Amino acid sequence: MREVQEELRIVEDQLEHLVDDTDEKSLRALVAETPHAQFEHHESRKHSDAMTRHRDDLRITLAELGLKLDDLLDRLKEHTP
């Protein structure tokens, strides 16, 4: 669980920077109106979207691990005199 929490922390930090970069490239693409600027924005958006999906997967994994831990603790309590 700790490993997933640490990875989530790192991914959330990286995602913040990716979103900032994507926003900047979006603005550049609007101002420049060039195919290259549009391409850079599109590529940046793909990376941000992929990192968002990864973050969401980590959150789901963390929630599932929490549920498993709760279940194991409940079972341990049942078998402890």
Steps between C-alpha positions, in 0.01 A plus 500: 500500500785736581655443158173585325455809719852618414450434130169689515671796665764507226244461220283779639805730510595408143142541385487852640801595287364323193166681527680835532708416193192393306320822590799703383520308172127543450537874529797498263304295249214751511731797453740348246240315292771281348492125439811455716343680796183294458706180487690593818174574678346173383802298616507677834128433546556129429769484770282684750205272428717188538639623831146582619392145422805364683419717803141379496616137480729555799214651699284197420781263597550686826128481579496127421802442722328691780193279467715185506683626807172573676373152411817335630483697824134402546586134442789525744268645765256213447770241564664675793372384840 
